[in-house]
């Protein structure tokens, strides 16, 4: 089993930056991929970005591509989501989750609030 602990959320003005952290504990050698998801008020949860644990492949939602970057993983045991050029529509609770190679995101972090003001 893997425990995910998130940090780095907060309040930022439009155009600013935040770096979210997702620290993994236990069984990290078995992690296949890590994904970032977000859920805004009144909206369904959506995929934001993902990476293989080795970092050799990444993917981004259209809304994040070019602004967000993923780093970390492997022996570092922490994955970062660097968010630049933040917009009010990025406001949401952000979650990280890991896929252990079984075809689903099995373990989830507690979530962290990101609020972007005008």
C-alpha positions as CSV (number, residue, x, y, z in Angstrom):
1,X,0.0,0.0,0.0
2,X,1.0,3.6,-0.6
3,X,0.2,6.7,1.4
4,X,0.1,10.1,-0.4
5,X,0.5,13.3,1.5
6,X,0.0,16.6,-0.4
7,X,1.1,20.1,0.3
8,X,1.7,23.4,-1.5
9,X,-1.8,24.7,-2.1
10,X,-2.9,28.2,-1.3
11,X,-4.1,31.6,-2.6
12,X,-2.4,33.3,-5.5
13,X,-3.1,36.1,-7.8
14,X,-3.8,35.5,-11.5
15,X,-0.5,35.1,-13.3
16,X,1.3,33.8,-10.3
17,X,2.7,30.3,-9.6
18,X,2.4,27.5,-7.1
19,X,4.2,24.2,-6.7
20,X,2.2,21.3,-5.4
21,X,3.9,18.4,-3.7
22,X,2.8,14.8,-3.5
23,X,5.0,12.7,-1.1
24,X,4.6,8.9,-1.3
25,X,5.2,6.5,1.6
26,X,5.4,2.7,1.4
27,X,5.6,0.5,-1.6
28,X,6.8,3.2,-3.9
29,X,8.9,0.8,-6.0
30,X,5.6,-0.7,-7.3
31,X,4.1,2.6,-8.5
32,X,3.4,2.6,-12.3
33,X,2.0,6.2,-12.8
34,X,1.0,9.2,-10.8
35,X,-1.8,11.5,-11.8
36,X,-3.0,14.9,-10.8
37,X,-6.7,15.6,-10.8
38,X,-8.8,18.6,-9.8
39,X,-12.4,19.3,-8.9
40,X,-13.8,22.9,-9.0
41,X,-17.0,23.9,-7.1
42,X,-20.0,22.6,-9.0
43,X,-17.8,20.7,-11.5
44,X,-16.9,17.1,-12.0
45,X,-13.4,15.8,-11.3
46,X,-11.0,16.2,-14.2
47,X,-7.6,14.9,-15.2
48,X,-4.9,17.6,-15.1
49,X,-1.5,15.8,-15.7
50,X,0.2,12.5,-15.3
51,X,3.6,10.9,-15.3
52,X,5.1,7.5,-15.2
53,X,7.0,7.0,-12.0
54,X,10.3,6.8,-14.0
55,X,9.4,10.2,-15.5
56,X,9.9,9.0,-19.1
57,X,6.4,9.8,-20.2
58,X,4.1,12.7,-19.2
59,X,0.7,13.8,-20.3
60,X,-1.3,17.0,-19.8
61,X,-4.8,18.2,-20.2
62,X,-5.2,20.9,-22.8
63,X,-5.9,23.4,-20.1
64,X,-2.6,22.6,-18.4
65,X,-0.3,22.0,-21.3
66,X,2.5,24.6,-21.6
67,X,1.8,26.0,-18.1
68,X,2.2,23.0,-15.8
69,X,5.2,20.8,-15.3
70,X,5.7,17.5,-13.5
71,X,9.0,16.6,-11.8
72,X,10.3,14.1,-9.2
73,X,9.4,10.5,-8.7
74,X,11.5,7.3,-8.4
75,X,13.9,7.4,-5.4
76,X,13.0,11.0,-4.6
77,X,9.6,9.7,-3.5
78,X,8.0,13.1,-4.1
79,X,6.3,14.4,-7.2
80,X,5.8,18.1,-7.9
81,X,3.3,19.8,-10.0
82,X,4.7,23.3,-10.9
83,X,1.9,25.5,-12.0
84,X,2.8,28.8,-13.8
85,X,0.6,31.5,-15.3
86,X,-2.3,30.5,-13.0
87,X,-5.8,31.6,-14.0
88,X,-9.0,31.9,-12.0
89,X,-10.4,28.9,-13.8
90,X,-7.6,26.8,-12.2
91,X,-9.3,27.3,-8.8
92,X,-10.1,23.8,-7.5
93,X,-9.2,21.1,-5.0
94,X,-6.2,19.3,-6.5
95,X,-5.6,15.6,-5.8
96,X,-2.7,13.3,-6.6
97,X,-3.2,9.6,-7.1
98,X,-1.1,6.5,-8.1
99,X,-1.7,3.6,-10.3
100,X,0.1,0.4,-9.2
101,X,-0.2,-1.1,-12.7
102,X,-3.7,-2.6,-12.2
103,X,-5.5,-0.3,-14.5
104,X,-6.9,2.2,-12.0
105,X,-5.8,4.9,-9.6
106,X,-5.9,3.0,-6.4
107,X,-4.4,5.4,-3.8
108,X,-5.2,9.0,-3.4
109,X,-3.9,12.0,-1.5
110,X,-6.0,14.1,0.8
111,X,-6.3,17.0,-1.7
112,X,-5.2,20.6,-1.4
113,X,-7.1,23.8,-2.2
114,X,-5.8,26.1,-4.9
115,X,-7.5,29.5,-5.3
116,X,-6.5,32.0,-8.0
117,X,-7.9,35.5,-7.7
118,X,-8.2,38.1,-10.4
